[in-house]
Amino acid sequence: MPVKRHLTAEQRRERTVETVIELCGQEEPATITTGEIARQMGVTQGALFRHFPSKDAIWEAVVDWVGKRVMQRLDAAAAGAGAPLEALEAMFMAHVEFIAEHPGVPRLLLGQLQHARPTPARRMVRSLLFLYRERVEGLLLRAREAGQLRAGLDLEAAALQFIGSIQGLVIQSLMAGEVGRILDQAPGVFAIYRHGIAADGEEHP
């Protein structure tokens, strides 16, 4: 969608970010050029670089946009739930819903992690994953303190499995070319995850 001429500089930067995410949903992120981004927005490359000093700066802005919105969505979902295991489920589903709304995000993040050089955007993705795992481990710790987890559960492994379950859903949906399918599959996947970590009587809320 061509960018409107009356947009402010901040709105143009946000529209650039949204355009990159849209393009990531259609093709491999590594193949996206600034020329393609500009064409998609209906502006020149010169206009694009008035708001971003380099292509790396564009990717940094995109990762920052994703990170802030993902964490806001997850934190809001967890805060609105009751017990810790219910908060974990709310986070799981909120993440899946975000991916369904922005199917270019998984390609974007995976593309940055596979980058050959340690770019600022790649470091930001790694920091985001660390922050995400901390959130999950924090809820698991609360669940253990509330007696919701089975005895002896390895919290670090459980956090990794939580993240891995979402990643598995994403990979399967990308292979099938139907990212929206994860909305239907996610409840069953989380039910299996919950069964594996929950104390007796906590498998089903």
Phi and psi restraints in degrees (value plus and minus 20) as a CYANA .aco file:
   2 PRO   PHI     -80.2   -40.2
   2 PRO   PSI     122.4   162.4
   3 VAL   PHI     -94.7   -54.7
   3 VAL   PSI     121.2   161.2
   4 LYS   PHI     -97.9   -57.9
   4 LYS   PSI     123.8   163.8
   5 ARG   PHI     -90.6   -50.6
   5 ARG   PSI     -42.5    -2.5
   6 HIS   PHI    -109.4   -69.4
   6 HIS   PSI     -15.9    24.1
   7 LEU   PHI     -87.0   -47.0
   7 LEU   PSI     126.4   166.4
   8 THR   PHI     -94.2   -54.2
   8 THR   PSI     150.0   190.0
   9 ALA   PHI     -79.9   -39.9
   9 ALA   PSI     -62.0   -22.0
  10 GLU   PHI     -84.9   -44.9
  10 GLU   PSI     -60.3   -20.3
  11 GLN   PHI     -86.6   -46.6
  11 GLN   PSI     -55.5   -15.5
  12 ARG   PHI     -86.7   -46.7
  12 ARG   PSI     -59.0   -19.0
  13 ARG   PHI     -84.4   -44.4
  13 ARG   PSI     -62.3   -22.3
  14 GLU   PHI     -86.7   -46.7
  14 GLU   PSI     -57.0   -17.0
  15 ARG   PHI     -85.8   -45.8
  15 ARG   PSI     -54.5   -14.5
  16 THR   PHI     -82.3   -42.3
  16 THR   PSI     -65.3   -25.3
  17 VAL   PHI     -80.0   -40.0
  17 VAL   PSI     -66.8   -26.8
  18 GLU   PHI     -82.3   -42.3
  18 GLU   PSI     -57.2   -17.2
  19 THR   PHI     -85.2   -45.2
  19 THR   PSI     -62.8   -22.8
  20 VAL   PHI     -82.3   -42.3
  20 VAL   PSI     -62.5   -22.5
  21 ILE   PHI     -84.1   -44.1
  21 ILE   PSI     -60.2   -20.2
  22 GLU   PHI     -81.6   -41.6
  22 GLU   PSI     -64.1   -24.1
  23 LEU   PHI     -85.3   -45.3
  23 LEU   PSI     -56.5   -16.5
  24 CYS   PHI     -83.2   -43.2
  24 CYS   PSI     -46.3    -6.3
  25 GLY   PHI     -97.2   -57.2
  25 GLY   PSI     -31.9     8.1
  26 GLN   PHI    -128.9   -88.9
  26 GLN   PSI     -42.9    -2.9
  27 GLU   PHI    -174.1  -134.1
  27 GLU   PSI     153.4   193.4
  28 GLU   PHI     -86.5   -46.5
  28 GLU   PSI     109.5   149.5
  29 PRO   PHI     -74.9   -34.9
  29 PRO   PSI     -54.6   -14.6
  30 ALA   PHI     -84.6   -44.6
  30 ALA   PSI     -40.8    -0.8
  31 THR   PHI    -111.4   -71.4
  31 THR   PSI     -27.6    12.4
  32 ILE   PHI     -96.6   -56.6
  32 ILE   PSI     108.2   148.2
  33 THR   PHI    -128.1   -88.1
  33 THR   PSI     142.7   182.7
  34 THR   PHI     -85.7   -45.7
  34 THR   PSI     -51.1   -11.1
  35 GLY   PHI     -83.0   -43.0
  35 GLY   PSI     -61.2   -21.2
  36 GLU   PHI     -87.1   -47.1
  36 GLU   PSI     -60.3   -20.3
  37 ILE   PHI     -81.1   -41.1
  37 ILE   PSI     -66.1   -26.1
  38 ALA   PHI     -82.0   -42.0
  38 ALA   PSI     -64.9   -24.9
  39 ARG   PHI     -81.0   -41.0
  39 ARG   PSI     -61.7   -21.7
  40 GLN   PHI     -82.7   -42.7
  40 GLN   PSI     -52.3   -12.3
  41 MET   PHI    -107.6   -67.6
  41 MET   PSI     -34.1     5.9
  42 GLY   PHI      58.1    98.1
  42 GLY   PSI      11.0    51.0
  43 VAL   PHI    -149.3  -109.3
  43 VAL   PSI     153.1   193.1
  44 THR   PHI    -107.5   -67.5
  44 THR   PSI     142.7   182.7
  45 GLN   PHI     -83.0   -43.0
  45 GLN   PSI     -53.9   -13.9
  46 GLY   PHI     -80.3   -40.3
  46 GLY   PSI     -61.4   -21.4
  47 ALA   PHI     -85.7   -45.7
  47 ALA   PSI     -57.5   -17.5
  48 LEU   PHI     -83.0   -43.0
  48 LEU   PSI     -64.1   -24.1
  49 PHE   PHI     -99.0   -59.0
  49 PHE   PSI     -23.7    16.3
  50 ARG   PHI     -92.7   -52.7
  50 ARG   PSI     -41.6    -1.6
  51 HIS   PHI    -125.4   -85.4
  51 HIS   PSI     -38.6     1.4
  52 PHE   PHI    -156.1  -116.1
  52 PHE   PSI     106.1   146.1
  53 PRO   PHI     -89.7   -49.7
  53 PRO   PSI     -38.0     2.0
  54 SER   PHI    -180.8  -140.8
  54 SER   PSI     149.2   189.2
  55 LYS   PHI     -84.7   -44.7
  55 LYS   PSI     -58.8   -18.8
  56 ASP   PHI     -78.1   -38.1
  56 ASP   PSI     -57.0   -17.0
  57 ALA   PHI     -85.8   -45.8
  57 ALA   PSI     -53.4   -13.4
  58 ILE   PHI     -84.0   -44.0
  58 ILE   PSI     -67.1   -27.1
  59 TRP   PHI     -84.5   -44.5
  59 TRP   PSI     -57.0   -17.0
  60 GLU   PHI     -80.6   -40.6
  60 GLU   PSI     -63.9   -23.9
  61 ALA   PHI     -84.6   -44.6
  61 ALA   PSI     -57.4   -17.4
  62 VAL   PHI     -86.1   -46.1
  62 VAL   PSI     -67.7   -27.7
  63 VAL   PHI     -83.5   -43.5
  63 VAL   PSI     -59.7   -19.7
  64 ASP   PHI     -81.3   -41.3
  64 ASP   PSI     -63.8   -23.8
  65 TRP   PHI     -80.1   -40.1
  65 TRP   PSI     -68.0   -28.0
  66 VAL   PHI     -83.1   -43.1
  66 VAL   PSI     -68.9   -28.9
  67 GLY   PHI     -77.8   -37.8
  67 GLY   PSI     -66.9   -26.9
  68 LYS   PHI     -83.2   -43.2
  68 LYS   PSI     -63.1   -23.1
  69 ARG   PHI     -94.5   -54.5
  69 ARG   PSI     -56.5   -16.5
  70 VAL   PHI     -82.8   -42.8
  70 VAL   PSI     -69.7   -29.7
  71 MET   PHI     -86.4   -46.4
  71 MET   PSI     -57.1   -17.1
  72 GLN   PHI     -82.0   -42.0
  72 GLN   PSI     -62.9   -22.9
  73 ARG   PHI     -84.2   -44.2
  73 ARG   PSI     -64.0   -24.0
  74 LEU   PHI     -87.7   -47.7
  74 LEU   PSI     -64.4   -24.4
  75 ASP   PHI     -82.9   -42.9
  75 ASP   PSI     -59.8   -19.8
  76 ALA   PHI     -86.4   -46.4
  76 ALA   PSI     -59.9   -19.9
  77 ALA   PHI     -84.6   -44.6
  77 ALA   PSI     -65.3   -25.3
  78 ALA   PHI     -85.2   -45.2
  78 ALA   PSI     -60.0   -20.0
  79 ALA   PHI     -85.1   -45.1
  79 ALA   PSI     -48.7    -8.7
  80 GLY   PHI    -106.7   -66.7
  80 GLY   PSI     -22.4    17.6
  81 ALA   PHI    -114.2   -74.2
  81 ALA   PSI     156.0   196.0
  82 GLY   PHI    -115.2   -75.2
  82 GLY   PSI    -122.2   -82.2
  83 ALA   PHI     -87.9   -47.9
  83 ALA   PSI     141.0   181.0
  84 PRO   PHI     -74.9   -34.9
  84 PRO   PSI     -62.0   -22.0
  85 LEU   PHI     -85.0   -45.0
  85 LEU   PSI     -54.8   -14.8
  86 GLU   PHI     -88.1   -48.1
  86 GLU   PSI     -55.6   -15.6
  87 ALA   PHI     -85.2   -45.2
  87 ALA   PSI     -59.4   -19.4
  88 LEU   PHI     -81.9   -41.9
  88 LEU   PSI     -62.9   -22.9
  89 GLU   PHI     -84.5   -44.5
  89 GLU   PSI     -60.4   -20.4
  90 ALA   PHI     -82.6   -42.6
  90 ALA   PSI     -60.7   -20.7
  91 MET   PHI     -83.4   -43.4
  91 MET   PSI     -64.6   -24.6
  92 PHE   PHI     -77.1   -37.1
  92 PHE   PSI     -70.1   -30.1
  93 MET   PHI     -89.7   -49.7
  93 MET   PSI     -55.6   -15.6
  94 ALA   PHI     -84.5   -44.5
  94 ALA   PSI     -59.5   -19.5
  95 HIS   PHI     -84.3   -44.3
  95 HIS   PSI     -64.9   -24.9
  96 VAL   PHI     -81.7   -41.7
  96 VAL   PSI     -61.9   -21.9
  97 GLU   PHI     -83.7   -43.7
  97 GLU   PSI     -58.8   -18.8
  98 PHE   PHI     -82.6   -42.6
  98 PHE   PSI     -62.6   -22.6
  99 ILE   PHI     -83.9   -43.9
  99 ILE   PSI     -61.7   -21.7
 100 ALA   PHI     -82.8   -42.8
 100 ALA   PSI     -54.8   -14.8
 101 GLU   PHI     -95.7   -55.7
 101 GLU   PSI     -50.4   -10.4
 102 HIS   PHI    -149.2  -109.2
 102 HIS   PSI      53.3    93.3
 103 PRO   PHI     -83.7   -43.7
 103 PRO   PSI     -34.1     5.9
 104 GLY   PHI     -98.9   -58.9
 104 GLY   PSI     -35.4     4.6
 105 VAL   PHI     -83.4   -43.4
 105 VAL   PSI     -67.5   -27.5
 106 PRO   PHI     -78.8   -38.8
 106 PRO   PSI     -62.9   -22.9
 107 ARG   PHI     -80.9   -40.9
 107 ARG   PSI     -61.2   -21.2
 108 LEU   PHI     -80.8   -40.8
 108 LEU   PSI     -71.2   -31.2
 109 LEU   PHI     -87.3   -47.3
 109 LEU   PSI     -62.5   -22.5
 110 LEU   PHI     -83.2   -43.2
 110 LEU   PSI     -58.4   -18.4
 111 GLY   PHI     -82.9   -42.9
 111 GLY   PSI     -59.8   -19.8
 112 GLN   PHI     -89.0   -49.0
 112 GLN   PSI     -59.0   -19.0
 113 LEU   PHI     -85.7   -45.7
 113 LEU   PSI     -47.2    -7.2
 114 GLN   PHI    -109.6   -69.6
 114 GLN   PSI     -19.2    20.8
 115 HIS   PHI     -81.1   -41.1
 115 HIS   PSI     118.3   158.3
 116 ALA   PHI     -88.3   -48.3
 116 ALA   PSI     -49.4    -9.4
 117 ARG   PHI    -134.5   -94.5
 117 ARG   PSI     133.4   173.4
 118 PRO   PHI     -96.3   -56.3
 118 PRO   PSI      55.3    95.3
 119 THR   PHI     -93.4   -53.4
 119 THR   PSI     139.9   179.9
 120 PRO   PHI     -77.4   -37.4
 120 PRO   PSI     -59.0   -19.0
 121 ALA   PHI     -84.0   -44.0
 121 ALA   PSI     -59.4   -19.4
 122 ARG   PHI     -83.4   -43.4
 122 ARG   PSI     -62.5   -22.5
 123 ARG   PHI     -83.3   -43.3
 123 ARG   PSI     -56.0   -16.0
 124 MET   PHI     -86.0   -46.0
 124 MET   PSI     -59.1   -19.1
 125 VAL   PHI     -83.9   -43.9
 125 VAL   PSI     -63.8   -23.8
 126 ARG   PHI     -82.2   -42.2
 126 ARG   PSI     -59.3   -19.3
 127 SER   PHI     -85.6   -45.6
 127 SER   PSI     -58.8   -18.8
 128 LEU   PHI     -82.8   -42.8
 128 LEU   PSI     -63.7   -23.7
 129 LEU   PHI     -83.7   -43.7
 129 LEU   PSI     -58.0   -18.0
 130 PHE   PHI     -84.5   -44.5
 130 PHE   PSI     -64.9   -24.9
 131 LEU   PHI     -83.1   -43.1
 131 LEU   PSI     -60.4   -20.4
 132 TYR   PHI     -81.4   -41.4
 132 TYR   PSI     -68.0   -28.0
 133 ARG   PHI     -82.4   -42.4
 133 ARG   PSI     -57.3   -17.3
 134 GLU   PHI     -80.8   -40.8
 134 GLU   PSI     -60.9   -20.9
 135 ARG   PHI     -81.7   -41.7
 135 ARG   PSI     -65.8   -25.8
 136 VAL   PHI     -85.5   -45.5
 136 VAL   PSI     -65.3   -25.3
 137 GLU   PHI     -82.2   -42.2
 137 GLU   PSI     -55.4   -15.4
 138 GLY   PHI     -82.8   -42.8
 138 GLY   PSI     -62.4   -22.4
 139 LEU   PHI     -89.5   -49.5
 139 LEU   PSI     -56.9   -16.9
 140 LEU   PHI     -83.8   -43.8
 140 LEU   PSI     -58.7   -18.7
 141 LEU   PHI     -83.7   -43.7
 141 LEU   PSI     -62.9   -22.9
 142 ARG   PHI     -82.9   -42.9
 142 ARG   PSI     -58.9   -18.9
 143 ALA   PHI     -85.0   -45.0
 143 ALA   PSI     -58.6   -18.6
 144 ARG   PHI     -84.9   -44.9
 144 ARG   PSI     -63.2   -23.2
 145 GLU   PHI     -84.0   -44.0
 145 GLU   PSI     -48.4    -8.4
 146 ALA   PHI    -106.4   -66.4
 146 ALA   PSI     -19.4    20.6
 147 GLY   PHI      57.2    97.2
 147 GLY   PSI      -0.5    39.5
 148 GLN   PHI    -108.8   -68.8
 148 GLN   PSI     -32.8     7.2
 149 LEU   PHI    -126.5   -86.5
 149 LEU   PSI     131.7   171.7
 150 ARG   PHI     -88.2   -48.2
 150 ARG   PSI     132.0   172.0
 151 ALA   PHI     -82.7   -42.7
 151 ALA   PSI     119.9   159.9
 152 GLY   PHI      58.6    98.6
 152 GLY   PSI     -12.3    27.7
 153 LEU   PHI     -84.0   -44.0
 153 LEU   PSI     112.5   152.5
 154 ASP   PHI     -99.1   -59.1
 154 ASP   PSI      87.8   127.8
 155 LEU   PHI     -86.4   -46.4
 155 LEU   PSI     -56.8   -16.8
 156 GLU   PHI     -84.5   -44.5
 156 GLU   PSI     -63.9   -23.9
 157 ALA   PHI     -85.5   -45.5
 157 ALA   PSI     -57.4   -17.4
 158 ALA   PHI     -86.0   -46.0
 158 ALA   PSI     -57.2   -17.2
 159 ALA   PHI     -86.5   -46.5
 159 ALA   PSI     -62.9   -22.9
 160 LEU   PHI     -82.8   -42.8
 160 LEU   PSI     -58.5   -18.5
 161 GLN   PHI     -87.8   -47.8
 161 GLN   PSI     -55.3   -15.3
 162 PHE   PHI     -78.2   -38.2
 162 PHE   PSI     -71.6   -31.6
 163 ILE   PHI     -84.9   -44.9
 163 ILE   PSI     -62.0   -22.0
 164 GLY   PHI     -83.5   -43.5
 164 GLY   PSI     -52.1   -12.1
 165 SER   PHI     -84.5   -44.5
 165 SER   PSI     -61.1   -21.1
 166 ILE   PHI     -88.3   -48.3
 166 ILE   PSI     -62.7   -22.7
 167 GLN   PHI     -81.3   -41.3
 167 GLN   PSI     -58.6   -18.6
 168 GLY   PHI     -83.1   -43.1
 168 GLY   PSI     -63.1   -23.1
 169 LEU   PHI     -79.6   -39.6
 169 LEU   PSI     -63.2   -23.2
 170 VAL   PHI     -83.2   -43.2
 170 VAL   PSI     -67.6   -27.6
 171 ILE   PHI     -81.8   -41.8
 171 ILE   PSI     -63.7   -23.7
 172 GLN   PHI     -82.6   -42.6
 172 GLN   PSI     -60.7   -20.7
 173 SER   PHI     -89.2   -49.2
 173 SER   PSI     -56.2   -16.2
 174 LEU   PHI     -87.1   -47.1
 174 LEU   PSI     -59.3   -19.3
 175 MET   PHI     -84.1   -44.1
 175 MET   PSI     -57.4   -17.4
 176 ALA   PHI    -100.5   -60.5
 176 ALA   PSI     -33.9     6.1
 177 GLY   PHI      52.7    92.7
 177 GLY   PSI       0.7    40.7
 178 GLU   PHI    -155.6  -115.6
 178 GLU   PSI      61.5   101.5
 179 VAL   PHI     -82.0   -42.0
 179 VAL   PSI     -52.5   -12.5
 180 GLY   PHI     -81.4   -41.4
 180 GLY   PSI     -38.5     1.5
 181 ARG   PHI     -84.1   -44.1
 181 ARG   PSI     -43.2    -3.2
 182 ILE   PHI     -83.5   -43.5
 182 ILE   PSI     -43.9    -3.9
 183 LEU   PHI     -85.1   -45.1
 183 LEU   PSI     -55.3   -15.3
 184 ASP   PHI     -99.8   -59.8
 184 ASP   PSI     -53.2   -13.2
 185 GLN   PHI    -105.4   -65.4
 185 GLN   PSI     -45.7    -5.7
 186 ALA   PHI     -79.2   -39.2
 186 ALA   PSI     -63.9   -23.9
 187 PRO   PHI     -78.4   -38.4
 187 PRO   PSI     -61.6   -21.6
 188 GLY   PHI     -86.9   -46.9
 188 GLY   PSI     -58.6   -18.6
 189 VAL   PHI     -85.5   -45.5
 189 VAL   PSI     -63.1   -23.1
 190 PHE   PHI     -86.8   -46.8
 190 PHE   PSI     -55.0   -15.0
 191 ALA   PHI     -80.5   -40.5
 191 ALA   PSI     -60.2   -20.2
 192 ILE   PHI     -86.4   -46.4
 192 ILE   PSI     -62.8   -22.8
 193 TYR   PHI     -80.1   -40.1
 193 TYR   PSI     -67.2   -27.2
 194 ARG   PHI     -82.4   -42.4
 194 ARG   PSI     -60.5   -20.5
 195 HIS   PHI     -80.0   -40.0
 195 HIS   PSI     -54.5   -14.5
 196 GLY   PHI     -95.1   -55.1
 196 GLY   PSI     -43.5    -3.5
 197 ILE   PHI    -130.8   -90.8
 197 ILE   PSI     -37.6     2.4
 198 ALA   PHI    -102.1   -62.1
 198 ALA   PSI     130.7   170.7
 199 ALA   PHI     -89.2   -49.2
 199 ALA   PSI     140.5   180.5
 200 ASP   PHI     -74.6   -34.6
 200 ASP   PSI     113.7   153.7
 201 GLY   PHI      69.0   109.0
 201 GLY   PSI     -26.6    13.4
 202 GLU   PHI    -129.1   -89.1
 202 GLU   PSI     -19.2    20.8
 203 GLU   PHI     -83.7   -43.7
 203 GLU   PSI     -56.2   -16.2
 204 HIS   PHI    -143.1  -103.1
 204 HIS   PSI     100.2   140.2
